């Protein structure tokens, strides 16, 4: 596992210029390495290095030789990524374009100490005195080790942006004693905890449309190249809010699974899932909402957090989980009651009433291998308790949320 911590360090003019020289020559080597890889139809680091090293060493005599090695690694990664994008039909140029440069460092080019960091340049080493954020100390004191490689990028105002990489061995997943199915929806997240469904609101629809209206208001009648317009657009924090929701939900569900020694059951969403979902959707607003709901990002956030703690994750087929009765295997019919997306349907055979999010959870549970009977048989709708966004974001655990729900019911 890897985690990257970003440090921003203010340096003096001389240090900045020496690093700027390295960046400029590194960019030239990188461009030559990419050209060589394209001409020779290879993405191999070894072949690119052996093909250009001697020539580049003659051109850049004062540049430390290991920058040529790291530039070749960088070129190999860019070419490999470009080839994958090309196979998917997502490449819009004939070759990778080097627009931004982040200089890669190996253990010969940089040395780390808590009081100073040194980086090799054409005229000796430069010294950086960093101030570490809390996230750095969390990894540094949490059993993670600092990797031998690092990266840096130069910003305006004599600022160096240094990327320190932490590594840690993945814990071995345990044998699950139960399952926690999770159903991802646009405006909510539903899950089954100890056999009881609970629905967590995310307010994604409101967030998406709210920020879209603000963007239109900012850009109407104005060019997006205008400095003031760009400043206002940069102030918008739609992505930050959604990332915060994803990370906190991932932590809640993984901690609950770890405590109960359960496996998390998720839908195995296809690649480029939004494109499949909007294929037959003509409403432009609905297409926008689906694209920005980021279902795959939520799934990946849960899986990434689960890897850190060794929690097993089971991916199952998501087809018809909301439209199949888990008791009879028959179709559930949803009839609109004035809304565009009815949430309650009726089983064609047993006539049970099912909430869309609840039935999806039981179907995910069955597809994960759970054979216990579904504890529902009445003709009433089984609506899950709904927890508001602001409340569950502040909660320490899902268990605490369930206890608070019981206390509220007792007071009523």
N, C-alpha and C positions, 0 to 999 in steps of 0.2 A: 504494500500500500504506500501511496505517496501523498504528501500534502505540501503545498507551496505557500510560503509566507512572504509577503511583499514588504520591503523596507524602503523608505524614501529618505535619502541622506543628502543634506546640503554640503557641498564641497567648495573649495576656493577655485579661483579662475584657472590657476596652473594645473591643478588636478583634473579639472573638467576638460581642458584642452588636450591633455595627454590621453585621456580616455576617448575623446572625440577622434583623435588620430587612429586609435585602435579600431573604433567603430567604422570609420571610413574605409580602412584597408580590409577589415573583416567583410564588409559588404561587397567589395570587389572580388575577393576570393569566393564568397558565397555565390555571386552571379556566375563566375567562371565554372564553379563546380556544378551548378544547375545546368548550364549550357552543355558541359561535358556529358552529364547524365542523359540529357535529352538526345544528343547526337549519337551516343553509344547505346541508347535504349537500356539503361540500367539504373536501378535505384540503390544498388549495393554500396555501402559506405567504403568497403575495402577496395572495390574496383575504381570508385571515384577518386579515392585518396592516392592510389598507386598511379592513376592516370594524370593527375594534375600537380602532385606534390612538388616534383623537381622544378617544374616551370614556375609555380607560385613562389617557391623558396627563392628563386633567382630574382623575381620581381619585387618581393617584399623581404629584403635582406634583414632589416632591423626588427621586423615583427616576430615575436616569439613563435617558434615553429608549431606549438600546440594549438595556436589559433587556426592554423590551416586544418589540423585534425578536426577541431570542433566545427569549423565551417563546413567541412565535408559531411559530418554527422547531421548538421542542420539541413544541408542540401538533400541528403538522403531522406530525411523525414518529410521535407516539403515535396519531393518528387513522389514518394510513396503515397502521401495524402492526395496529391494531384491526380495520380493514376486511379485511386479509388473514386474520387469525385467524377472523373472522366467516365469510368465504367457505369456510374449511376446517372450519367447525363446531367451532372450538376456543375461541370466545368464550363466557364464562359470565355476562356482565353486559350490560346494555343500552347502556352507554357506558363509555369508558375511565375507570378510577378513579385519581385522583391520590393514591396512598398515600405514596410516597417522592418527594422532590424533590431533583434534582441541578441546580444552577443553571448554565446555559450562559453562557459568556463569549465575546465576540468581541474583535477587536483594539483596540476602543475602551475596553473594560471591564477589560482586564488587560494588564500589561506584564511581560515576563520579562527578568531578568538573573541571572547566576550568583550574585551576592551578595544579591539581593533580588527579590521578586515583589510587584507592586502590584495591588490590586483596587479598582475604583471602588465607592463606597457613597453613601448619601444625604447624608453629611457629609464628603465628600472621600475621598481614597484611604487605604487601610490597607496596611501593609507586612508582608510575611511573609519570614522568614529560614529557608529550607529546608535540610535535609541530604539530599543526593542518594544513592540506593542505587546499587549496581554496575550494575544494569540500565539506569539512566539514562545512565551514562557509556558503556555499550556502544553505545547508539543515538547519543548525542551525538557520540562520536568515530568512529562507524562509517558516516558518510556520510548519516545521516538528518537532516532539518531539522525544527525545532519549528514546528508549525502555528500559525496565527493564532488558532484557537479553543481553548478549554479548558473545564473544568467544575470545580465544587467542591461538596462536601457537608459538612455540619456533623455532627460526632460528639459524644458526651458527653465531658466533661472538658476543654472549651475546645480541642478538636482539630479542625482543618480538614483534610479529605481533598481534595487537589487532583489532578486528572487532567490530565496533560500529554500532548498528542498529537504523535507523530512521524510524518512522512510521507516517502515515498521513491518515486521512479518505478520501475515494474516493469521488470526487465531483459527484453530480447527473447529468447524461447526459441530455442535452437539447433536445427539439423537433426539428429535422432537417428541414431546409427550402430548402435544395437542396442536391445534391450528388456530390462527387468527386471520380470517379472510378479510381483504380490504378491497372495496369497490370504489373506483375513482370516477367522479362525476364533475360536471362543469362548476357547479355552485356548492358542492358538498363532498364530504368524504365519509363513507359509511364503513363500519367494521363490526365484527362479532367478537365480543369479549366475554369469556365464560358463558357462552351460549346466549348472550343478551346483545341484541343489535343496538348500536348507538350511531347517531349521525352528527358529524361535525361540520358546521357551516364554514365556507371559505370566502363568500362574497366576491368570487372571481368575476362574475358577470357585472356586478356594479363597479368594481375596480376597473375592468377593461373598458366599459363604455364611458365611465367618468373621465378617464385619462384620454380617451379618443376624442371626446367633446372638447376637452381642454386643448388638445393639439390643434383641432380645427379652428378653435377660437384664436389661438396664437398665430397660425399660419395663414388665415384667411386674408387675402389681399396683400400678402407680404411674401418675399422670397425667403426660402430656407437658407440662403447664403448670407442673409443679413445678419450682422454680428449680434444685434439685440435679440433677434428671433432665435438664433442658435443658443444664446445664453439662457433664454426662457425654456427652450426645449430640454437643455441639459439639466435643468432644475427638477424636471419631472422624475418621479421615482416609482414608476409602475413596476419595473423589473425587480427593484429592491424589495418592495412589499410582497410580491409573489414568491420570491426566493425565501423570505423570512417565514412565510406560511409553510412552504415545502420543508424547510429544515426543521422547524419546530414539530410539524406533524411526524416527520421521519423519526425524530428522537423519541416522541411519545410512544409510537407503535413499536419501535425496536426495544425500548426499555421494558415495555409491557411483555413483549415476547421473551425477552431475556429472563425476566423475573419468573415467568410461568413455564419456562423451557419449552416454548412453542415455536412452530414454524410460521412464517408469514406467507400467506397465499395471495398472489397478485395476478392480474390479467396479463397474459403474454401479448402485449401490444405489438403490432407489426412495425417495421421501419417506416418512417414518414407517415405515421398514423394519422395526423390531421388531413393529409391529402386523400387518404382513403375515406375519411369520415365526411369530407365536404364534397365528395365526388358528385353526389346527386342533390346537393343543397344549392338553391338559387338565391336565397336571401343573403345579401352582401353583409348585413350586420351579423347574422348567425355564423357565416363563414369566418368573419373576423373573430368572433368570440371563441369558436372552436380552435382556431389557430393559436390564439393567445391563452387558451386554457392550459396548454403545456402538460398534457397527460403523461407523455413519456418522461418529461423532466421530473414529475412527481414520483413516478415509478423508479426512476434512476436514483433519486434522492433517498428513497427508502432502501433500495438495494445497496447503495454505497454505505449508508449508516449501518446496515446489517452486517456488511463485510468487516467493519471495524470491530464489532463485538462478537463475531462468529455466530450470528443468528442465521439459521437456514432459511432460504427463500424458495418457494415453489411457484413456478409460472405455469398457468393453465390456460386452456383455450377460452377466449372471452365470448365466443359466439353464442348468442341467444340466452345468455345468463339471466337477462331481465324479462324474458318472454316465455320461459319454460317453467312449469310447475315442478318443484322438487319432490312432491309427493307422488303425483300421477304421471309425470313426464309429458303432460299435455300442454297445449298452448294456453297462455294467459292473455285474455282479451282486455285491452285498455280502451275505455270509451271516454271521449272528451267531455268534460263538464264545464265548458266555457274557457278552459285554458288551452294553450298550445301543446303542452306536454303533460298529459294525465299521469299521476303518480300511483294510482290504485287501479288494479285490474282484477278480473275474476277468472278462475280456472274453469276451462270448458267442461271438465268431467266432474270434479268434486265441488265446484261452485264456491271454493274458498276465495276470500278476498285477500290479495297480496299487495303490499307496498313494493314498488319497483326496486328500491334500494335493498329491502330486506330479502326478497327472493333472489337477487343477485348474489348476496352473501352465502345463502344456503347452497346455491348451485356451485359457487366457487369451492365451498367446503367439500362437496361431494366429488368434484373433479380432482381435488387434491388427495382423495383416497379415504375420506372419513365416511364410515358406513353407519354411523349412529342415526336413529330415526329423527325426523324433523319434529320438534316439540310443538307443533301447531296443527290445529284441526278445526277451529271454529269458523263460523261464517263472517266474523268481524275482521275489519282491516287491522293488520298488525303494524301500526305506525311506530317507527322507532323514536325514542326520545331524542330531541334535537338540542344541541349545545351551541350557543352563539359563539361567533368567532373570537370576540374579545375575551370571553371567559376561558375557552380551552387553550388559547395562546399563552395565557398566564399560568395554566395548570402545571403542576410538577409531574403528574402521572395520570394515565387513563383510569387507574384504580381510584384515585382521588375524585375524578369526575363522576364515576359511577356511585361512589359513596354520597357525594353531595346531592345527586339526583334522588337517592333514596330518602335523604333527610328532608328535601323539599316536598316529596310526596307525603311523608309523615306529617309535616306541618299542615298541609292542605287537608 
